[in-house]
Amino acid sequence: MRVIAIILAVYVGGGPAAAQSWTEYTYPGDAFSVAFPAEPKVETTTYRAADGRAVEARVYSVSQDGGVFKMTIADLPDTAVEDSVIDHAIKTLSQGGEIKVDIPHRISRVYGRQLSIVGAGGSHSSVAVFYHKRRLYQIEGTVLPTGSNATSDAIRFQQSLAFTDDASNR
């Protein structure tokens, strides 16, 4: 699946010149790595969990050339159930938009969902959601309607996620 997305990204508009500005960043404390087009801003915030509780979260993000690239990690309570965590994230992400693609996805042995969402205002997001070791991992690459970013950048960002620990949620 990653090979298809990479081929699509190169074909749709990212060529060798576009590839040169992206850098992989690794965050051992949150057990992931991801490629951003510039150094990401890191913020601590809260995330509303499926049970209504506000939990601590970290957001790694870059806004550039009409694109928004965002990785959110939320620390969830021991009582969280994988399906409800992922379903809640999908419902929240798709509010006001239309899900065009919703398929199973995995990175190594971590299973989740991959989505393509068209926003009401004309934006397009390539998203993946995972529940791994009591954390929600939510990666979103969004191309704004006024942006010069190709959709391939959103796909490239979403597909660059890797788990850096003993990755398995099964």
OpenMM code with the backbone's topology and positions (N, CA, C; nanometers):
from openmm import Vec3, app, unit

residues = "MET ARG VAL ILE ALA ILE ILE LEU ALA VAL TYR VAL GLY GLY GLY PRO ALA ALA ALA GLN SER TRP THR GLU TYR THR TYR PRO GLY ASP ALA PHE SER VAL ALA PHE PRO ALA GLU PRO LYS VAL GLU THR THR THR TYR ARG ALA ALA ASP GLY ARG ALA VAL GLU ALA ARG VAL TYR SER VAL SER GLN ASP GLY GLY VAL PHE LYS MET THR ILE ALA ASP LEU PRO ASP THR ALA VAL GLU ASP SER VAL ILE ASP HIS ALA ILE LYS THR LEU SER GLN GLY GLY GLU ILE LYS VAL ASP ILE PRO HIS ARG ILE SER ARG VAL TYR GLY ARG GLN LEU SER ILE VAL GLY ALA GLY GLY SER HIS SER SER VAL ALA VAL PHE TYR HIS LYS ARG ARG LEU TYR GLN ILE GLU GLY THR VAL LEU PRO THR GLY SER ASN ALA THR SER ASP ALA ILE ARG PHE GLN GLN SER LEU ALA PHE THR ASP ASP ALA SER ASN ARG".split()
positions = [
    Vec3(0.0836, -0.1188, 0.0000),
    Vec3(0.0000, 0.0000, 0.0000),
    Vec3(0.0882, 0.1252, 0.0000),
    Vec3(0.1962, 0.1247, 0.0781),
    Vec3(0.2853, 0.2405, 0.0815),
    Vec3(0.3482, 0.2655, -0.0551),
    Vec3(0.3841, 0.1577, -0.1261),
    Vec3(0.4459, 0.1724, -0.2570),
    Vec3(0.3510, 0.2434, -0.3520),
    Vec3(0.2245, 0.2053, -0.3501),
    Vec3(0.1253, 0.2694, -0.4365),
    Vec3(0.1131, 0.4179, -0.4024),
    Vec3(0.1076, 0.4498, -0.2725),
    Vec3(0.0954, 0.5897, -0.2318),
    Vec3(0.2181, 0.6711, -0.2731),
    Vec3(0.3359, 0.6127, -0.2622),
    Vec3(0.4574, 0.6848, -0.3011),
    Vec3(0.4589, 0.7081, -0.4518),
    Vec3(0.4226, 0.6050, -0.5287),
    Vec3(0.4166, 0.6216, -0.6746),
    Vec3(0.3153, 0.7289, -0.7108),
    Vec3(0.1987, 0.7251, -0.6467),
    Vec3(0.0959, 0.8262, -0.6705),
    Vec3(0.1476, 0.9651, -0.6353),
    Vec3(0.2174, 0.9769, -0.5240),
    Vec3(0.2689, 1.1071, -0.4815),
    Vec3(0.3674, 1.1640, -0.5832),
    Vec3(0.4544, 1.0790, -0.6362),
    Vec3(0.5512, 1.1256, -0.7356),
    Vec3(0.4800, 1.1604, -0.8651),
    Vec3(0.3858, 1.0776, -0.9073),
    Vec3(0.3143, 1.1004, -1.0319),
    Vec3(0.2267, 1.2249, -1.0267),
    Vec3(0.1565, 1.2476, -0.9141),
    Vec3(0.0611, 1.3585, -0.9040),
    Vec3(0.1304, 1.4931, -0.8981),
    Vec3(0.2521, 1.5007, -0.8497),
    Vec3(0.3096, 1.6344, -0.8488),
    Vec3(0.4344, 1.6484, -0.7656),
    Vec3(0.4722, 1.5499, -0.6943),
    Vec3(0.5956, 1.5618, -0.6188),
    Vec3(0.7049, 1.4967, -0.6988),
    Vec3(0.8013, 1.5653, -0.7408),
    Vec3(0.9120, 1.5046, -0.8117),
    Vec3(1.0351, 1.5088, -0.7249),
    Vec3(1.1515, 1.4843, -0.7829),
    Vec3(1.2739, 1.4890, -0.7055),
    Vec3(1.2977, 1.6231, -0.6382),
    Vec3(1.2572, 1.7328, -0.6994),
    Vec3(1.2773, 1.8640, -0.6372),
    Vec3(1.1952, 1.8776, -0.5101),
    Vec3(1.0717, 1.8267, -0.5120),
    Vec3(0.9859, 1.8356, -0.3944),
    Vec3(1.0396, 1.7498, -0.2815),
    Vec3(1.1030, 1.6383, -0.3134),
    Vec3(1.1514, 1.5453, -0.2119),
    Vec3(1.2673, 1.6024, -0.1316),
    Vec3(1.3406, 1.6964, -0.1845),
    Vec3(1.4606, 1.7457, -0.1190),
    Vec3(1.4333, 1.8244, 0.0079),
    Vec3(1.3178, 1.8858, 0.0235),
    Vec3(1.2949, 1.9719, 0.1382),
    Vec3(1.2342, 1.8992, 0.2581),
    Vec3(1.1964, 1.7747, 0.2461),
    Vec3(1.1354, 1.6998, 0.3549),
    Vec3(1.2426, 1.6337, 0.4403),
    Vec3(1.2219, 1.6356, 0.5723),
    Vec3(1.3166, 1.5765, 0.6666),
    Vec3(1.2422, 1.4866, 0.7636),
    Vec3(1.3006, 1.3715, 0.7949),
    Vec3(1.2408, 1.2815, 0.8926),
    Vec3(1.2809, 1.3256, 1.0335),
    Vec3(1.1819, 1.3356, 1.1206),
    Vec3(1.2023, 1.3713, 1.2608),
    Vec3(1.1612, 1.2515, 1.3466),
    Vec3(1.2413, 1.2211, 1.4477),
    Vec3(1.2135, 1.1081, 1.5356),
    Vec3(1.1874, 1.1586, 1.6769),
    Vec3(1.0850, 1.1034, 1.7398),
    Vec3(1.0440, 1.1423, 1.8747),
    Vec3(1.0383, 1.0170, 1.9625),
    Vec3(1.1525, 0.9793, 2.0230),
    Vec3(1.1576, 0.8559, 2.1019),
    Vec3(1.0573, 0.8520, 2.2178),
    Vec3(1.0302, 0.9645, 2.2807),
    Vec3(0.9358, 0.9682, 2.3924),
    Vec3(0.7945, 0.9302, 2.3517),
    Vec3(0.7599, 0.9567, 2.2263),
    Vec3(0.6278, 0.9208, 2.1749),
    Vec3(0.6344, 0.8028, 2.0778),
    Vec3(0.7526, 0.7453, 2.0605),
    Vec3(0.7749, 0.6222, 1.9845),
    Vec3(0.7319, 0.6300, 1.8380),
    Vec3(0.7655, 0.7404, 1.7696),
    Vec3(0.7342, 0.7499, 1.6271),
    Vec3(0.8350, 0.8381, 1.5559),
    Vec3(0.8353, 0.8245, 1.4238),
    Vec3(0.9085, 0.9172, 1.3377),
    Vec3(0.8156, 0.9528, 1.2222),
    Vec3(0.8400, 1.0716, 1.1645),
    Vec3(0.7568, 1.1197, 1.0552),
    Vec3(0.8358, 1.2255, 0.9785),
    Vec3(0.8076, 1.2398, 0.8495),
    Vec3(0.8746, 1.3398, 0.7668),
    Vec3(0.7878, 1.4646, 0.7560),
    Vec3(0.8482, 1.5786, 0.7845),
    Vec3(0.7820, 1.7088, 0.7716),
    Vec3(0.8551, 1.7918, 0.6664),
    Vec3(0.7853, 1.8878, 0.6037),
    Vec3(0.8512, 1.9740, 0.5058),
    Vec3(0.9350, 2.0848, 0.5700),
    Vec3(0.9224, 2.1031, 0.7015),
    Vec3(0.9996, 2.2019, 0.7773),
    Vec3(0.9992, 2.1572, 0.9228),
    Vec3(1.0789, 2.2221, 1.0059),
    Vec3(1.0824, 2.1846, 1.1485),
    Vec3(0.9454, 2.2078, 1.2111),
    Vec3(0.8895, 2.1042, 1.2740),
    Vec3(0.7545, 2.1179, 1.3309),
    Vec3(0.7520, 2.1950, 1.4627),
    Vec3(0.6400, 2.2593, 1.4842),
    Vec3(0.6103, 2.3231, 1.6122),
    Vec3(0.5522, 2.2125, 1.6998),
    Vec3(0.5911, 2.2091, 1.8283),
    Vec3(0.5411, 2.1073, 1.9205),
    Vec3(0.4639, 2.1776, 2.0318),
    Vec3(0.3390, 2.1368, 2.0510),
    Vec3(0.2541, 2.1973, 2.1532),
    Vec3(0.1916, 2.0883, 2.2402),
    Vec3(0.1753, 2.1203, 2.3678),
    Vec3(0.1007, 2.0339, 2.4579),
    Vec3(-0.0402, 2.0895, 2.4666),
    Vec3(-0.1381, 2.0010, 2.4569),
    Vec3(-0.2773, 2.0426, 2.4560),
    Vec3(-0.3618, 1.9349, 2.5220),
    Vec3(-0.4915, 1.9414, 2.5039),
    Vec3(-0.5799, 1.8352, 2.5519),
    Vec3(-0.6575, 1.7791, 2.4338),
    Vec3(-0.6998, 1.6562, 2.4500),
    Vec3(-0.7785, 1.5857, 2.3493),
    Vec3(-0.9012, 1.5310, 2.4202),
    Vec3(-1.0165, 1.5457, 2.3606),
    Vec3(-1.1408, 1.4943, 2.4193),
    Vec3(-1.1542, 1.3477, 2.3781),
    Vec3(-1.1394, 1.2575, 2.4755),
    Vec3(-1.1462, 1.1136, 2.4509),
    Vec3(-1.2902, 1.0702, 2.4250),
    Vec3(-1.3068, 0.9469, 2.3801),
    Vec3(-1.4392, 0.8930, 2.3478),
    Vec3(-1.5334, 0.8945, 2.4675),
    Vec3(-1.4779, 0.8802, 2.5888),
    Vec3(-1.5626, 0.8797, 2.7087),
    Vec3(-1.5905, 1.0205, 2.7612),
    Vec3(-1.5456, 1.1231, 2.6882),
    Vec3(-1.5723, 1.2610, 2.7265),
    Vec3(-1.4642, 1.3274, 2.8097),
    Vec3(-1.3703, 1.2488, 2.8597),
    Vec3(-1.2621, 1.3063, 2.9406),
    Vec3(-1.1625, 1.3829, 2.8546),
    Vec3(-1.1068, 1.4878, 2.9121),
    Vec3(-0.9981, 1.5601, 2.8472),
    Vec3(-0.8675, 1.4939, 2.8907),
    Vec3(-0.7861, 1.4531, 2.7939),
    Vec3(-0.6592, 1.3877, 2.8231),
    Vec3(-0.5455, 1.4685, 2.7625),
    Vec3(-0.4262, 1.4491, 2.8164),
    Vec3(-0.3095, 1.5204, 2.7660),
    Vec3(-0.2743, 1.4713, 2.6262),
    Vec3(-0.2348, 1.5658, 2.5410),
    Vec3(-0.1946, 1.5330, 2.4043),
    Vec3(-0.0805, 1.6247, 2.3609),
    Vec3(-0.0054, 1.5773, 2.2627),
    Vec3(0.0990, 1.6564, 2.2009),
    Vec3(0.0685, 1.6668, 2.0524),
    Vec3(0.0873, 1.7850, 1.9983),
    Vec3(0.0630, 1.8081, 1.8558),
    Vec3(0.1926, 1.8586, 1.7934),
    Vec3(0.2368, 1.7881, 1.6905),
    Vec3(0.3545, 1.8248, 1.6122),
    Vec3(0.2986, 1.8745, 1.4791),
    Vec3(0.3303, 1.9997, 1.4398),
    Vec3(0.2650, 2.0526, 1.3200),
    Vec3(0.3513, 2.1494, 1.2414),
    Vec3(0.3199, 2.1551, 1.1128),
    Vec3(0.3798, 2.2513, 1.0207),
    Vec3(0.2678, 2.3004, 0.9299),
    Vec3(0.2581, 2.4323, 0.9127),
    Vec3(0.1683, 2.4930, 0.8136),
    Vec3(0.2572, 2.5604, 0.7111),
    Vec3(0.2400, 2.5208, 0.5852),
    Vec3(0.3298, 2.5727, 0.4827),
    Vec3(0.2644, 2.5621, 0.3455),
    Vec3(0.2723, 2.6687, 0.2669),
    Vec3(0.2260, 2.6691, 0.1274),
    Vec3(0.0852, 2.6133, 0.1104),
    Vec3(-0.0056, 2.6517, 0.1991),
    Vec3(-0.1436, 2.6065, 0.1864),
    Vec3(-0.1683, 2.4646, 0.2325),
    Vec3(-0.0718, 2.4078, 0.3023),
    Vec3(-0.0870, 2.2731, 0.3561),
    Vec3(-0.0672, 2.2754, 0.5068),
    Vec3(-0.1362, 2.1856, 0.5752),
    Vec3(-0.1216, 2.1704, 0.7197),
    Vec3(-0.0881, 2.0243, 0.7449),
    Vec3(0.0240, 2.0006, 0.8135),
    Vec3(0.0724, 1.8666, 0.8409),
    Vec3(0.0769, 1.8513, 0.9926),
    Vec3(-0.0048, 1.7605, 1.0453),
    Vec3(-0.0226, 1.7553, 1.1904),
    Vec3(-0.0227, 1.6110, 1.2403),
    Vec3(0.0551, 1.5873, 1.3454),
    Vec3(0.0601, 1.4585, 1.4136),
    Vec3(0.0165, 1.4818, 1.5572),
    Vec3(-0.0898, 1.4132, 1.6004),
    Vec3(-0.1413, 1.4275, 1.7365),
    Vec3(-0.1251, 1.2947, 1.8091),
    Vec3(-0.0698, 1.3011, 1.9301),
    Vec3(-0.0583, 1.1836, 2.0158),
    Vec3(-0.1300, 1.2165, 2.1452),
    Vec3(-0.2318, 1.1365, 2.1771),
    Vec3(-0.3099, 1.1572, 2.2997),
    Vec3(-0.2895, 1.0385, 2.3920),
    Vec3(-0.2557, 1.0674, 2.5173),
    Vec3(-0.2385, 0.9634, 2.6185),
    Vec3(-0.3750, 0.9277, 2.6745),
    Vec3(-0.4169, 0.8025, 2.6526),
    Vec3(-0.5513, 0.7610, 2.6896),
    Vec3(-0.5519, 0.6771, 2.8166),
    Vec3(-0.6654, 0.6753, 2.8859),
    Vec3(-0.6747, 0.5972, 3.0094),
    Vec3(-0.6675, 0.4473, 2.9826),
    Vec3(-0.6324, 0.3730, 3.0875),
    Vec3(-0.6221, 0.2273, 3.0764),
    Vec3(-0.7519, 0.1631, 3.0310),
    Vec3(-0.8628, 0.2288, 3.0515),
    Vec3(-0.9934, 0.1712, 3.0202),
    Vec3(-1.0341, 0.1902, 2.8741),
    Vec3(-0.9525, 0.2594, 2.7953),
    Vec3(-0.9874, 0.2851, 2.6554),
    Vec3(-0.9940, 0.1550, 2.5759),
    Vec3(-1.0900, 0.1464, 2.4856),
    Vec3(-1.1088, 0.0303, 2.3990),
    Vec3(-1.0727, 0.0724, 2.2563),
    Vec3(-0.9870, -0.0075, 2.1912),
    Vec3(-0.9323, 0.0293, 2.0604),
    Vec3(-1.0385, 0.0734, 1.9601),
    Vec3(-1.1416, -0.0062, 1.9410),
    Vec3(-1.2431, 0.0284, 1.8411),
    Vec3(-1.3118, 0.1607, 1.8716),
    Vec3(-1.3448, 0.1852, 1.9974),
    Vec3(-1.4130, 0.3107, 2.0313),
    Vec3(-1.3189, 0.4303, 2.0174),
    Vec3(-1.1905, 0.4118, 2.0469),
    Vec3(-1.0922, 0.5193, 2.0306),
    Vec3(-1.0830, 0.5589, 1.8834),
    Vec3(-1.0683, 0.4608, 1.7960),
    Vec3(-1.0540, 0.4878, 1.6530),
    Vec3(-1.1841, 0.5427, 1.5947),
    Vec3(-1.2980, 0.4836, 1.6309),
    Vec3(-1.4270, 0.5333, 1.5802),
    Vec3(-1.4509, 0.6785, 1.6217),
    Vec3(-1.4174, 0.7115, 1.7464),
    Vec3(-1.4348, 0.8490, 1.7952),
    Vec3(-1.3439, 0.9451, 1.7175),
    Vec3(-1.2195, 0.9056, 1.6942),
    Vec3(-1.1265, 0.9911, 1.6192),
    Vec3(-1.1777, 1.0155, 1.4770),
    Vec3(-1.2278, 0.9105, 1.4125),
    Vec3(-1.2802, 0.9245, 1.2764),
    Vec3(-1.4012, 1.0174, 1.2750),
    Vec3(-1.4903, 1.0002, 1.3703),
    Vec3(-1.6091, 1.0862, 1.3779),
    Vec3(-1.5691, 1.2325, 1.3968),
    Vec3(-1.4729, 1.2564, 1.4845),
    Vec3(-1.4268, 1.3930, 1.5115),
    Vec3(-1.3583, 1.4528, 1.3882),
    Vec3(-1.2716, 1.3764, 1.3242),
    Vec3(-1.1984, 1.4251, 1.2074),
    Vec3(-1.2896, 1.4553, 1.0889),
    Vec3(-1.3986, 1.3797, 1.0755),
    Vec3(-1.4835, 1.3952, 0.9571),
    Vec3(-1.6006, 1.4906, 0.9760),
    Vec3(-1.6138, 1.5527, 1.0928),
    Vec3(-1.7239, 1.6469, 1.1148),
    Vec3(-1.7160, 1.7600, 1.0122),
    Vec3(-1.8262, 1.7831, 0.9445),
    Vec3(-1.8323, 1.8901, 0.8452),
    Vec3(-1.7697, 1.8530, 0.7121),
    Vec3(-1.7262, 1.7299, 0.6967),
    Vec3(-1.6650, 1.6873, 0.5718),
    Vec3(-1.7259, 1.5572, 0.5240),
    Vec3(-1.6703, 1.5045, 0.4171),
    Vec3(-1.7194, 1.3790, 0.3609),
    Vec3(-1.6037, 1.2806, 0.3485),
    Vec3(-1.6200, 1.1632, 0.4076),
    Vec3(-1.5192, 1.0586, 0.3978),
    Vec3(-1.5303, 0.9946, 0.2597),
    Vec3(-1.4215, 1.0012, 0.1846),
    Vec3(-1.4180, 0.9419, 0.0504),
    Vec3(-1.3565, 0.8021, 0.0544),
    Vec3(-1.2622, 0.7801, 0.1461),
    Vec3(-1.1968, 0.6509, 0.1614),
    Vec3(-1.1849, 0.6225, 0.3101),
    Vec3(-1.2185, 0.4992, 0.3516),
    Vec3(-1.2023, 0.4539, 0.4904),
    Vec3(-1.1674, 0.3068, 0.4828),
    Vec3(-1.0381, 0.2768, 0.4963),
    Vec3(-0.9915, 0.1394, 0.4795),
    Vec3(-0.8997, 0.1001, 0.5954),
    Vec3(-0.8868, -0.0306, 0.6195),
    Vec3(-0.7900, -0.0758, 0.7206),
    Vec3(-0.6492, -0.0350, 0.6771),
    Vec3(-0.5660, -0.0085, 0.7753),
    Vec3(-0.4292, 0.0351, 0.7477),
    Vec3(-0.3395, -0.0226, 0.8553),
    Vec3(-0.2143, -0.0429, 0.8230),
    Vec3(-0.1215, -0.0856, 0.9264),
    Vec3(0.0178, -0.0357, 0.8960),
    Vec3(0.0919, -0.0169, 1.0045),
    Vec3(0.2338, 0.0163, 0.9968),
    Vec3(0.3028, -0.0873, 1.0839),
    Vec3(0.3920, -0.1643, 1.0251),
    Vec3(0.4509, -0.2805, 1.0927),
    Vec3(0.3362, -0.3682, 1.1408),
    Vec3(0.3260, -0.3880, 1.2721),
    Vec3(0.2174, -0.4703, 1.3251),
    Vec3(0.1160, -0.3863, 1.4016),
    Vec3(0.1108, -0.2576, 1.3739),
    Vec3(0.0136, -0.1697, 1.4378),
    Vec3(-0.0996, -0.1435, 1.3377),
    Vec3(-0.2190, -0.1832, 1.3752),
    Vec3(-0.3351, -0.1717, 1.2877),
    Vec3(-0.4160, -0.0474, 1.3219),
    Vec3(-0.4747, 0.0132, 1.2187),
    Vec3(-0.5593, 0.1298, 1.2364),
    Vec3(-0.6459, 0.1498, 1.1138),
    Vec3(-0.6768, 0.2769, 1.0846),
    Vec3(-0.7613, 0.3123, 0.9704),
    Vec3(-0.6921, 0.4221, 0.8910),
    Vec3(-0.7134, 0.4204, 0.7609),
    Vec3(-0.6636, 0.5246, 0.6708),
    Vec3(-0.7840, 0.5875, 0.6042),
    Vec3(-0.7856, 0.7209, 0.5998),
    Vec3(-0.9007, 0.7916, 0.5448),
    Vec3(-0.8571, 0.9000, 0.4470),
    Vec3(-0.9491, 0.9309, 0.3580),
    Vec3(-0.9390, 1.0479, 0.2722),
    Vec3(-1.0666, 1.1270, 0.2979),
    Vec3(-1.0512, 1.2528, 0.3385),
    Vec3(-1.1664, 1.3340, 0.3767),
    Vec3(-1.1647, 1.4649, 0.2970),
    Vec3(-1.2796, 1.4960, 0.2360),
    Vec3(-1.2955, 1.6240, 0.1672),
    Vec3(-1.3736, 1.7145, 0.2609),
    Vec3(-1.3143, 1.8288, 0.2960),
    Vec3(-1.3785, 1.9236, 0.3864),
    Vec3(-1.4864, 2.0043, 0.3164),
    Vec3(-1.5773, 2.0582, 0.3957),
    Vec3(-1.6876, 2.1382, 0.3416),
    Vec3(-1.6362, 2.2580, 0.2621),
    Vec3(-1.5241, 2.3137, 0.3007),
    Vec3(-1.4697, 2.4307, 0.2325),
    Vec3(-1.3809, 2.3979, 0.1146),
    Vec3(-1.3686, 2.2686, 0.0796),
    Vec3(-1.2870, 2.2316, -0.0350),
    Vec3(-1.1483, 2.1799, -0.0008),
    Vec3(-1.1161, 2.1698, 0.1273),
    Vec3(-0.9866, 2.1135, 0.1646),
    Vec3(-0.9887, 1.9625, 0.1408),
    Vec3(-0.8718, 1.9026, 0.1372),
    Vec3(-0.8596, 1.7570, 0.1236),
    Vec3(-0.7581, 1.7080, 0.2258),
    Vec3(-0.7954, 1.6038, 0.3018),
    Vec3(-0.7065, 1.5494, 0.4047),
    Vec3(-0.6794, 1.4021, 0.3815),
    Vec3(-0.5535, 1.3658, 0.3975),
    Vec3(-0.5117, 1.2263, 0.3996),
    Vec3(-0.4773, 1.1973, 0.5451),
    Vec3(-0.5477, 1.1005, 0.6058),
    Vec3(-0.5447, 1.0798, 0.7506),
    Vec3(-0.5205, 0.9326, 0.7817),
    Vec3(-0.4526, 0.9057, 0.8930),
    Vec3(-0.4445, 0.7700, 0.9478),
    Vec3(-0.4577, 0.7815, 1.0993),
    Vec3(-0.5235, 0.6810, 1.1580),
    Vec3(-0.5511, 0.6799, 1.3016),
    Vec3(-0.5135, 0.5425, 1.3566),
    Vec3(-0.4402, 0.5418, 1.4683),
    Vec3(-0.3969, 0.4180, 1.5321),
    Vec3(-0.4156, 0.4284, 1.6830),
    Vec3(-0.4406, 0.3157, 1.7473),
    Vec3(-0.4396, 0.3070, 1.8932),
    Vec3(-0.3304, 0.2073, 1.9277),
    Vec3(-0.2260, 0.2570, 1.9965),
    Vec3(-0.1077, 0.1751, 2.0233),
    Vec3(-0.0529, 0.2077, 2.1615),
    Vec3(-0.0450, 0.1056, 2.2457),
    Vec3(0.0107, 0.1187, 2.3808),
    Vec3(-0.0527, 0.2344, 2.4575),
    Vec3(-0.1860, 0.2354, 2.4607),
    Vec3(-0.2670, 0.3341, 2.5331),
    Vec3(-0.2492, 0.4768, 2.4822),
    Vec3(-0.2168, 0.4882, 2.3554),
    Vec3(-0.2064, 0.6202, 2.2927),
    Vec3(-0.2813, 0.6206, 2.1600),
    Vec3(-0.3446, 0.7343, 2.1328),
    Vec3(-0.4022, 0.7593, 2.0011),
    Vec3(-0.2938, 0.8271, 1.9184),
    Vec3(-0.2686, 0.7754, 1.8007),
    Vec3(-0.1782, 0.8376, 1.7038),
    Vec3(-0.2653, 0.8789, 1.5858),
    Vec3(-0.2694, 1.0086, 1.5606),
    Vec3(-0.3558, 1.0625, 1.4553),
    Vec3(-0.2708, 1.1516, 1.3659),
    Vec3(-0.2544, 1.1118, 1.2412),
    Vec3(-0.1722, 1.1892, 1.1481),
    Vec3(-0.2609, 1.2428, 1.0372),
    Vec3(-0.2481, 1.3746, 1.0104),
    Vec3(-0.3330, 1.4426, 0.9130),
    Vec3(-0.2481, 1.5302, 0.8216),
    Vec3(-0.2582, 1.5060, 0.6937),
    Vec3(-0.1999, 1.5953, 0.5945),
    Vec3(-0.3153, 1.6604, 0.5210),
    Vec3(-0.3278, 1.7915, 0.5332),
    Vec3(-0.4423, 1.8625, 0.4742),
    Vec3(-0.3938, 1.9662, 0.3738),
    Vec3(-0.4559, 1.9645, 0.2567),
    Vec3(-0.4294, 2.0648, 0.1546),
    Vec3(-0.5495, 2.1584, 0.1533),
    Vec3(-0.5241, 2.2858, 0.1775),
    Vec3(-0.6309, 2.3850, 0.1799),
    Vec3(-0.6688, 2.4240, 0.0366),
    Vec3(-0.7936, 2.4657, 0.0139),
    Vec3(-0.8359, 2.4989, -0.1232),
    Vec3(-0.7568, 2.6141, -0.1839),
    Vec3(-0.7027, 2.7030, -0.1024),
    Vec3(-0.6270, 2.8174, -0.1531),
    Vec3(-0.4780, 2.7886, -0.1608),
    Vec3(-0.4370, 2.6708, -0.1191),
    Vec3(-0.2948, 2.6391, -0.1121),
    Vec3(-0.2363, 2.5946, -0.2441),
    Vec3(-0.1058, 2.6082, -0.2530),
    Vec3(-0.0356, 2.5646, -0.3737),
    Vec3(0.0157, 2.4220, -0.3576),
    Vec3(-0.0026, 2.3627, -0.2392),
    Vec3(0.0435, 2.2264, -0.2146),
    Vec3(-0.0336, 2.1267, -0.2992),
    Vec3(0.0360, 2.0334, -0.3543),
    Vec3(-0.0292, 1.9242, -0.4262),
    Vec3(-0.0832, 1.8244, -0.3241),
    Vec3(-0.1868, 1.7540, -0.3622),
    Vec3(-0.2430, 1.6497, -0.2771),
    Vec3(-0.1364, 1.5474, -0.2415),
    Vec3(-0.0375, 1.5327, -0.3268),
    Vec3(0.0685, 1.4358, -0.3007),
    Vec3(0.1431, 1.4666, -0.1711),
    Vec3(0.1547, 1.5941, -0.1313),
    Vec3(0.2214, 1.6278, -0.0055),
    Vec3(0.1440, 1.5737, 0.1142),
    Vec3(0.0117, 1.5810, 0.1100),
    Vec3(-0.0706, 1.5282, 0.2187),
    Vec3(-0.0543, 1.3773, 0.2280),
    Vec3(-0.0539, 1.3104, 0.1138),
    Vec3(-0.0364, 1.1648, 0.1112),
    Vec3(0.1032, 1.1282, 0.1591),
    Vec3(0.2020, 1.1991, 0.1099),
    Vec3(0.3409, 1.1726, 0.1486),
    Vec3(0.3581, 1.1839, 0.2991),
    Vec3(0.3040, 1.2894, 0.3585),
    Vec3(0.3141, 1.3090, 0.5026),
    Vec3(0.2482, 1.1933, 0.5773),
    Vec3(0.1250, 1.1625, 0.5417),
    Vec3(0.0509, 1.0562, 0.6110),
    Vec3(0.1234, 0.9223, 0.5984),
    Vec3(0.1830, 0.8955, 0.4862),
    Vec3(0.2507, 0.7679, 0.4641),
    Vec3(0.3898, 0.7612, 0.5279),
    Vec3(0.4419, 0.8732, 0.5770),
    Vec3(0.5776, 0.8730, 0.6329),
    Vec3(0.5834, 0.8263, 0.7783),
    Vec3(0.4698, 0.8096, 0.8427),
    Vec3(0.4676, 0.7694, 0.9835),
    Vec3(0.5282, 0.6310, 1.0026),
    Vec3(0.6144, 0.6188, 1.1048),
    Vec3(0.6702, 0.4894, 1.1452),
    Vec3(0.6723, 0.4842, 1.2971),
    Vec3(0.6434, 0.3674, 1.3514),
    Vec3(0.6540, 0.3472, 1.4958),
    Vec3(0.7959, 0.3000, 1.5260),
    Vec3(0.8563, 0.3549, 1.6316),
    Vec3(0.9973, 0.3280, 1.6582),
    Vec3(1.0192, 0.2371, 1.7785),
    Vec3(0.9120, 0.1820, 1.8345),
    Vec3(0.9255, 0.0883, 1.9454),
    Vec3(0.8931, -0.0522, 1.8959),
    Vec3(0.8753, -0.1448, 1.9882),
    Vec3(0.8318, -0.2797, 1.9512),
    Vec3(0.6862, -0.2694, 1.9116),
    Vec3(0.6625, -0.2348, 1.7864),
    Vec3(0.5306, -0.1929, 1.7411),
    Vec3(0.4366, -0.3092, 1.7133),
    Vec3(0.3380, -0.3256, 1.8000),
    Vec3(0.2311, -0.4215, 1.7767),
    Vec3(0.1130, -0.3861, 1.8665),
    Vec3(-0.0060, -0.3859, 1.8097),
    Vec3(-0.1266, -0.3664, 1.8908),
    Vec3(-0.2175, -0.4873, 1.8780),
    Vec3(-0.1638, -0.5992, 1.8352),
    Vec3(-0.2417, -0.7235, 1.8242),
    Vec3(-0.1737, -0.8329, 1.9032),
] * unit.nanometer
topology = app.Topology()
chain = topology.addChain("A")
for resn in residues:
    res = topology.addResidue(resn, chain)
    for name in ("N", "CA", "C"):
        topology.addAtom(name, app.Element.getBySymbol(name[0]), res)
